[in-house]
Amino acid sequence: MYFKTLYILLLSCFFASFSLSACNIDIVGAIGGACQDDGTVLYRIIVNYQNAPGPLDVNGTIYPVQAGASASQQNLYLWLPGDGESVTIIAQFVDEPNCKDVASNLFTATCCIPDNQSCNDGNPLTINDKYTDCLCEGVCGVVGNSCNDGNAATYNDTYNANCECVGIPCPAWGSSCDDGNLATYNDREDGFCNCIGTPCPSSGSSCNDGDPTTYNDIQDGFCNCEGTPCPSAGTACNDGDPNTINDVEDGFCNCAGSCPLAGTACNDGNPNTSNDIEDGNCNCSGTIVCPPAGTVCNDGDPNTSNDIEDGNCNCSGVISCLPAGTTCDDGDANTINDVEDGNCNCAGTPFIIPAGDYTISVKMFLEGYYAGSSLMRRDLYNDNLVPDTQPYDNSSILNYNGNESLNNNIADVIDWVMIALFDSQGNILGKRAAVLTKNGIVRDASTGNPPITFPGVDGSKNYRIGVFHRSHLAVISGFIKNNGFADFSQAGTAQGNVQTTPTDGEEALFAGDLNQDGLINNLDYNIWNLNNSAVFQYVNQDIDGNGIVNNLDFNLWDKNKSKVGHSMIQL
């Protein structure tokens, strides 16, 4: 008997270490020659491992094959080495001694671990790993579990059947959404699964609710604009026009009246006319009648005397100097005890400021009181309507409890004002009530001196100066050092956007803030309307300071409505 090697096949088997494997040996090609003499052909299998010291004769088994067969197959079960080991399989015929040489025959071999045998496919996310058709495969054991795919533009990331972490794409940038916040609107996606809205206007800010039957529309902080219903149509009202009658509301917040019939007697407000009548178009006019020449009058000039009419409605007097020693005002905020010298000259003594306290001189004009030529009217004082004690007590929004009282020897007083000192944070460090004179100079109510002293306030520091009046919009200056001069009659002294109005070359405080809250709005109108026909009373509704409340005061409010003061004086 002798051996003839027919075929050598080199395989690489990748299975777990020493797993039982079936190596299928297929004999391909005709098996013939003298080996058919006894009707059988014998062969055996020798397996060589890559790292083994020599060939392994598998049990020395002789495998018979039927003679004349065109193909045959034998299954050989082996313990295969670890992953990556090479296996050489040799098939040898075992012939009869008298057999001729057998022609080369081809053999193929496959080495596979049987299906369904457990294994490890090396993926920690799979379970139940088993062999199928020579491959080790498992099923994903975390399907549906949360994960993080590392993409900020996806959400709800989970594992799929292939153990891949996949998220749902975020909504497109700019698409509508709801951020769940009632205080925002126009909510939009940012492309990264965040819904962001625009903050609603702040609560109390002005708006327009689109409803013509409401007024004073304001925001509620949740993007809703709501107004106060207008008075119902037909409700009696006052349109502020003294030339109309039967004023009623129209249901749309408009108050309007009808004109009196032509020929109706009226008063045009001009003392130089008579027989005033209506023309049917709400115009009242009369026939001009000048006082007779020589009639005693007042030309408004304190340096004249014996004022009389000239018969052409002109009043003038003879210039005469006041006696020496007469109290006057030299217009210098830094002097006191101003007196006439008998030659029409007024001069005062320089004021010495106490050491340690903060002292400030102030000049200001009130739009409603302004009479022209850098002077204000004194009607309230002349009619004994200016109170003897300061009016900014606890009944006022200014809530000042000072005990200042008026020295009636002070010349040319027109009304009370209040001066306040502010620090950089808007805190009020001191308040003083003072009197305003017709030339705009603010004076101490007791001494009559122009500088206003704040005892106990550190004079080494600088402060903002705020000035307040009962019926005008308050203003505030920039920082001014001790012994300084806050001249609000000059443009630029009042801080903020358009805080004073030019009047005949002087800057003046806006008229119309009747509740001193730093805003001119419908609240002030409501105050005016509560007492819109008062006569010879000291009331905030008397915006022009003549002691009479009428449409002229309304006109001043109407011109300035919607004016807003500096944030520091909005109380």
C-alpha positions in Angstrom: 0.0 0.0 0.0 1.3 3.5 -0.8 0.0 7.1 -0.5 -0.4 9.7 -3.2 -1.2 13.3 -2.1 -3.9 14.6 -4.4 -4.6 18.2 -3.1 -3.6 20.7 -0.4 -6.0 23.6 0.6 -5.1 26.4 3.0 -8.0 27.9 4.9 -8.2 30.7 7.5 -10.9 29.9 10.1 -12.2 32.7 12.3 -14.1 31.2 15.2 -13.9 31.3 19.0 -11.0 29.4 20.5 -11.3 25.6 20.3 -14.9 25.5 19.0 -16.3 22.3 17.5 -16.4 22.8 13.7 -17.6 20.7 10.8 -15.1 20.6 8.0 -16.9 19.4 4.9 -14.6 17.6 2.4 -15.9 17.4 -1.2 -14.2 15.2 -3.7 -14.5 16.6 -7.2 -13.7 14.8 -10.4 -13.7 11.1 -11.5 -12.0 8.5 -9.4 -10.8 5.8 -11.7 -7.8 3.7 -12.7 -6.7 0.4 -11.1 -8.3 1.5 -7.8 -11.5 0.2 -9.1 -10.3 -3.4 -9.1 -11.9 -4.2 -5.8 -14.8 -1.8 -6.1 -13.6 0.6 -3.4 -11.3 3.6 -3.0 -10.0 4.5 0.3 -8.6 7.8 1.7 -7.9 9.5 5.0 -7.7 13.1 6.2 -4.6 14.7 7.9 -5.1 18.1 9.5 -2.1 20.4 10.1 -2.6 23.4 12.5 -0.5 26.5 12.0 1.0 26.4 15.4 1.0 22.6 16.0 4.3 20.8 16.0 3.2 18.3 13.4 0.3 16.8 11.4 -2.6 15.3 13.3 -4.0 12.1 12.0 -7.6 12.3 12.8 -8.2 8.9 14.6 -6.3 7.2 11.7 -9.7 6.6 10.2 -9.9 5.2 6.7 -12.9 6.6 4.8 -14.2 4.4 2.0 -15.6 5.9 -1.2 -17.6 4.0 -3.7 -15.7 3.2 -6.9 -16.8 5.0 -10.0 -18.5 7.8 -8.1 -18.3 11.2 -9.7 -18.4 12.9 -6.3 -18.3 12.1 -2.7 -18.5 14.0 0.6 -17.4 13.2 4.1 -18.0 15.3 7.3 -15.1 15.6 9.6 -15.6 17.3 13.1 -12.6 19.1 14.5 -11.7 21.3 17.4 -10.5 24.4 15.7 -8.0 26.8 17.2 -8.5 30.5 18.1 -9.4 33.3 15.7 -7.0 33.8 12.8 -5.4 30.3 13.0 -4.7 28.7 9.6 -5.6 25.0 9.0 -4.2 22.8 6.3 -6.3 19.9 5.2 -4.7 17.0 3.2 -6.7 14.3 1.6 -4.8 11.0 0.7 -6.0 7.9 -1.0 -5.1 4.6 0.5 -4.7 2.3 -2.6 -4.4 -1.4 -3.1 -0.9 -2.4 -3.7 -1.6 -3.3 -7.3 -3.3 0.1 -8.1 -1.9 2.2 -10.7 -1.1 5.9 -10.1 -4.3 7.8 -9.6 -4.7 11.0 -11.6 -4.8 14.1 -9.5 -8.2 14.8 -8.0 -9.4 18.1 -6.6 -10.8 18.5 -3.1 -12.4 21.5 -1.4 -12.9 22.1 2.2 -15.1 24.5 4.4 -14.7 24.8 8.1 -17.8 26.2 9.9 -19.1 26.2 13.4 -22.6 24.7 13.3 -25.6 27.1 13.0 -27.2 28.3 16.3 -24.0 27.6 18.3 -23.4 30.5 20.8 -20.6 33.0 20.1 -19.6 36.6 20.6 -19.8 39.0 17.7 -17.7 41.6 19.5 -20.6 44.2 19.6 -21.5 45.0 23.3 -25.0 46.2 22.1 -26.1 42.8 20.8 -27.5 39.8 22.6 -28.1 36.1 21.7 -25.1 36.0 19.4 -25.2 32.7 17.3 -23.5 31.3 14.2 -25.5 31.4 11.0 -23.9 30.3 7.8 -20.4 30.5 9.3 -21.1 34.1 10.6 -21.4 35.1 14.3 -24.3 37.5 14.5 -26.5 38.8 17.4 -29.7 40.8 17.6 -29.7 44.4 19.0 -30.6 44.2 22.7 -31.2 48.0 23.3 -33.8 48.8 20.6 -35.9 51.8 21.7 -33.5 52.7 24.6 -32.5 56.4 24.9 -29.1 57.4 23.7 -27.2 60.5 22.3 -26.4 60.6 18.7 -24.2 63.6 19.2 -26.3 65.7 16.8 -27.7 68.9 18.4 -30.2 69.2 15.6 -32.1 66.0 16.6 -34.2 65.0 19.6 -35.7 61.8 21.2 -32.5 59.8 20.2 -33.0 55.9 20.5 -31.3 52.7 19.3 -32.8 51.0 16.1 -32.7 47.3 15.2 -29.1 47.8 13.9 -27.9 49.1 17.2 -27.5 52.6 15.7 -28.3 55.6 17.7 -30.6 57.7 15.6 -32.7 60.9 16.6 -35.6 62.6 15.1 -34.6 65.8 13.2 -35.5 69.1 15.0 -38.2 71.3 13.3 -36.8 73.6 10.7 -35.3 77.0 11.8 -38.0 79.7 11.8 -40.9 77.4 11.9 -43.8 78.3 14.3 -43.9 76.7 17.7 -45.2 77.3 21.2 -42.6 77.9 24.0 -45.3 77.5 26.6 -44.6 81.0 28.0 -47.6 83.3 28.0 -45.3 86.3 28.3 -43.8 85.8 24.8 -45.2 85.9 21.2 -44.1 85.0 17.7 -42.5 81.8 19.0 -40.0 80.3 16.5 -37.7 77.2 16.3 -33.9 77.8 16.3 -33.1 74.6 14.4 -31.7 72.9 17.5 -35.0 71.8 19.1 -35.4 75.0 21.1 -38.6 77.1 20.8 -37.9 80.8 21.6 -40.4 83.6 21.6 -40.1 87.4 21.6 -40.9 88.9 25.1 -44.3 90.7 25.3 -44.2 94.4 25.9 -44.0 95.2 29.6 -47.1 95.6 31.7 -48.5 99.1 31.6 -46.8 100.2 28.4 -48.9 102.2 26.0 -50.4 100.3 23.0 -53.4 100.4 20.6 -56.0 97.7 21.1 -57.6 98.6 17.7 -61.0 99.3 19.4 -62.2 102.9 18.8 -64.5 102.6 21.7 -61.7 102.4 24.3 -59.0 104.8 25.6 -55.8 104.6 27.7 -54.9 101.3 26.1 -52.1 99.5 27.9 -50.3 96.1 27.8 -51.0 93.5 30.5 -47.6 91.8 30.2 -49.0 88.8 28.3 -49.2 90.3 24.8 -52.7 91.6 25.4 -53.5 95.2 24.7 -56.6 96.4 26.6 -58.2 99.8 27.0 -60.8 101.4 29.2 -64.2 101.6 27.6 -65.2 105.0 26.4 -68.2 106.7 28.0 -71.4 105.6 26.4 -72.8 107.8 23.6 -75.0 110.6 24.8 -73.1 111.0 28.2 -72.8 114.6 29.2 -69.2 115.9 29.0 -67.1 119.0 28.5 -65.2 119.4 25.2 -63.1 122.2 26.6 -64.4 124.7 24.2 -66.3 127.4 26.0 -68.0 128.3 22.7 -70.0 125.1 22.4 -73.1 123.9 24.2 -74.8 120.6 24.9 -71.5 118.7 24.9 -72.0 114.9 24.8 -69.9 111.8 24.2 -70.1 110.0 20.8 -69.2 106.5 22.2 -65.7 106.7 20.7 -64.1 108.8 23.4 -64.9 112.0 21.6 -66.7 114.8 23.4 -68.2 117.4 21.1 -70.8 120.1 21.5 -72.8 122.3 19.2 -72.3 125.9 18.5 -74.8 128.4 19.9 -77.1 130.1 17.5 -75.9 133.2 15.7 -76.6 136.3 17.7 -76.5 134.6 21.1 -74.8 136.8 23.7 -71.3 135.6 24.8 -68.0 136.8 26.2 -65.0 136.9 23.9 -62.6 137.5 26.8 -61.4 140.8 25.5 -62.1 143.6 28.0 -61.8 146.1 25.1 -64.9 144.8 23.3 -68.6 145.2 24.0 -71.9 143.6 22.7 -70.1 140.2 22.2 -72.3 137.7 20.2 -71.9 134.3 18.5 -71.6 134.0 14.8 -73.1 130.5 14.6 -69.7 128.9 14.0 -68.6 128.9 17.7 -66.9 132.2 17.3 -67.6 134.9 19.8 -66.6 138.4 19.0 -67.5 141.9 20.0 -67.1 145.5 18.9 -63.8 147.0 20.0 -64.4 149.7 22.5 -61.2 151.3 24.0 -61.4 152.9 27.5 -61.6 156.6 27.3 -58.2 158.5 27.4 -57.1 159.1 30.9 -58.6 156.0 32.3 -56.4 154.6 35.1 -54.8 151.2 34.0 -51.7 149.1 34.6 -49.1 148.8 31.9 -47.3 145.9 33.7 -44.1 147.8 34.1 -43.0 148.2 37.8 -40.8 151.1 36.9 -43.7 153.3 35.8 -46.4 155.2 37.7 -49.6 157.0 36.9 -50.5 154.5 34.2 -53.4 155.7 32.0 -55.2 154.8 28.8 -54.5 156.8 25.6 -58.0 156.2 24.1 -56.6 153.7 21.5 -56.4 150.7 23.9 -52.9 151.5 24.9 -51.9 151.7 28.6 -48.7 153.5 29.6 -47.2 155.3 32.5 -44.5 157.7 33.5 -41.2 156.2 34.3 -40.3 156.9 37.9 -37.6 155.3 40.1 -38.6 153.7 43.4 -37.5 155.4 46.6 -34.1 154.3 47.9 -34.3 151.3 50.2 -37.3 149.9 48.4 -37.1 146.0 48.2 -36.4 144.8 44.7 -34.8 142.0 42.8 -31.4 142.6 41.0 -31.7 139.3 39.1 -28.5 138.0 40.7 -29.0 134.6 42.3 -25.9 135.1 44.5 -27.0 138.3 46.3 -29.5 139.0 49.1 -31.3 142.0 50.6 -31.7 143.6 47.2 -32.9 147.3 47.4 -33.3 150.3 45.1 -30.8 153.1 45.2 -33.3 155.9 44.2 -31.9 156.1 40.7 -33.8 153.0 39.3 -30.9 150.7 40.2 -31.4 147.5 42.2 -28.5 145.9 44.0 -28.0 143.3 46.7 -25.3 142.1 49.1 -23.3 138.9 48.0 -24.7 135.9 49.9 -22.2 134.0 52.2 -22.9 130.3 52.1 -22.7 128.4 55.4 -19.8 126.0 55.5 -20.5 122.3 55.4 -24.0 122.3 53.9 -25.0 121.9 50.3 -26.4 125.1 48.7 -27.8 125.6 45.2 -29.3 128.6 43.3 -32.1 127.8 40.8 -33.8 129.6 38.0 -36.8 128.3 36.1 -39.9 129.4 34.1 -43.3 127.8 34.0 -44.9 127.6 30.6 -48.4 128.1 31.9 -47.4 131.2 33.9 -45.2 132.8 31.3 -46.2 136.4 30.4 -43.4 137.3 28.0 -40.3 139.5 28.3 -38.7 136.9 30.7 -41.4 137.4 33.3 -44.3 135.3 34.7 -47.7 136.5 35.9 -48.4 137.1 39.6 -52.2 136.7 39.5 -52.3 134.1 42.3 -50.2 136.2 44.7 -52.0 139.4 43.8 -55.4 137.7 44.5 -54.1 136.4 47.9 -54.4 132.8 46.7 -50.8 131.6 47.3 -50.9 129.8 50.6 -48.7 130.9 53.6 -47.3 127.3 54.0 -45.8 125.0 51.5 -48.5 122.9 49.6 -46.4 119.7 48.9 -47.5 118.0 52.1 -48.5 114.4 52.7 -51.7 114.9 50.5 -49.4 115.3 47.5 -47.6 112.6 45.6 -44.4 114.4 46.5 -45.1 113.5 50.1 -43.1 116.3 51.7 -43.6 117.2 55.3 -41.5 120.3 55.5 -42.7 123.3 57.6 -41.6 126.2 55.3 -43.8 129.3 55.5 -44.0 132.3 53.3 -42.3 135.6 54.2 -44.8 138.1 52.7 -42.0 140.7 52.4 -40.5 138.8 49.5 -41.2 140.7 46.3 -42.7 139.3 43.2 -43.7 135.9 44.4 -45.8 133.9 41.9 -46.1 130.3 43.5 -44.5 127.6 45.6 -42.0 125.0 44.0 -40.1 122.1 45.5 -36.3 121.5 45.0 -34.9 118.0 45.5 -31.3 116.6 45.5 -30.6 113.3 43.7 -27.6 111.0 43.9 -26.3 108.9 41.0 -28.7 106.0 41.8 -31.7 108.3 41.7 -32.1 108.4 45.5 -33.5 111.7 46.9 -31.2 113.0 49.6 -33.0 116.1 50.5 -36.1 118.2 49.7 -36.9 121.9 50.2 -40.0 123.9 49.4 -39.2 127.4 48.1 -40.9 130.3 46.3 -40.6 131.2 42.7 -40.5 134.8 41.7 -41.7 136.4 38.5 -38.2 136.6 36.9 -37.6 132.9 37.4 -35.4 133.1 40.5 -36.2 130.5 43.2 -35.8 132.0 46.7 -35.8 130.7 50.3 -39.4 131.1 51.6 -38.2 132.5 54.9 -35.2 134.7 54.1 -36.0 135.6 50.5 -32.4 134.7 49.6 -31.9 133.0 46.2 -29.7 130.1 47.3 -31.5 127.2 48.8 -29.6 125.5 51.5 -29.9 121.8 52.5 -28.7 121.5 56.1 -26.9 118.2 56.9 -26.3 117.3 53.2 -22.6 116.8 52.4 -21.4 119.9 50.6 -18.3 118.2 49.3 -20.3 116.1 46.8 -22.1 116.9 43.6 -25.8 116.2 43.1 -28.5 116.3 40.4 -31.1 119.1 41.0 -34.8 118.3 40.5 -37.5 121.0 40.4 -41.2 120.3 40.9 -44.4 122.3 40.5 -48.0 121.5 41.1 -49.1 121.7 37.5 -46.0 121.4 35.4 -43.7 118.5 34.3 -40.7 118.3 36.7 -37.1 118.4 35.3 -33.7 117.3 36.6 -30.2 118.6 35.9 -26.9 116.9 35.6 -24.5 116.8 38.5 -23.8 120.3 40.0 -21.2 121.1 42.7 -21.9 123.0 45.9 -22.7 126.7 45.6 -23.6 126.1 41.9 -26.4 127.5 39.7 -29.1 125.3 38.1 -30.4 127.5 35.3 -33.3 125.6 33.7 -34.1 128.7 31.6 -31.2 127.7 29.4 -31.4 124.9 26.9 -29.5 121.8 27.9 -29.8 122.2 31.7 -32.7 119.8 31.9 -31.5 116.2 31.3 -33.4 113.9 29.0 -35.1 114.2 25.6 -36.9 117.5 25.1 -37.8 118.2 28.7 -38.5 122.0 28.3 -40.2 124.2 25.8 -38.7 127.3 24.2 -40.8 130.3 25.2 -39.9 133.8 24.0 -36.2 133.1 24.2 -36.4 131.2 27.5 -36.8 127.5 28.3 -39.8 126.7 30.4 -41.2 123.6 32.1 -44.0 121.9 30.1 -47.5 122.6 31.5 -50.0 119.9 32.3 -48.7 117.4 34.8 -51.4 117.9 37.4 -50.5 114.9 39.6 -46.7 115.4 39.5 -46.0 111.8 38.5 -43.6 112.8 35.7 -46.1 112.1 32.9 -48.7 114.2 31.1 -51.6 111.9 30.1 -55.3 111.2 30.6 -54.9 111.0 34.3 -54.1 114.7 34.4 -57.1 115.4 32.1 -59.3 113.6 34.5 -58.1 115.8 37.4 -58.7 118.9 35.3 -62.2 117.7 34.4 -63.1 117.2 38.0 -63.0 120.9 38.7 -62.9 122.6 35.3 -64.7 125.8 36.1 -63.2 126.8 39.5 -62.9 130.6 40.1 -60.4 132.3 42.4 -59.2 129.0 43.9 -55.6 127.7 44.5 -56.0 124.4 42.6 -53.7 122.3 40.3 -56.3 122.6 37.5 -55.4 126.3 37.2 -52.5 125.5 34.8 -51.9 129.1 33.7 -51.9 130.5 37.2 -54.6 133.2 36.8 -56.9 131.9 39.5 -59.5 130.7 37.0 -60.0 127.1 35.6 -61.3 127.1 32.0 -60.6 125.9 28.4 -57.3 127.9 28.4 -55.9 125.5 31.0 -57.3 122.5 28.9 -55.5 123.8 25.9 -52.2 123.8 27.7 -52.7 120.2 28.8 -53.9 119.2 25.3 -50.8 120.7 23.6 -48.4 118.7 25.9 -50.3 115.4 26.4 -48.0 112.4 26.0 -45.0 114.3 27.2 -42.7 112.1 29.4 -40.3 113.3 32.1 -36.9 112.0 33.0 -37.1 108.6 34.6 -35.6 109.9 37.9 -38.6 112.3 38.4 -41.3 109.8 37.5 -42.7 109.2 41.0 
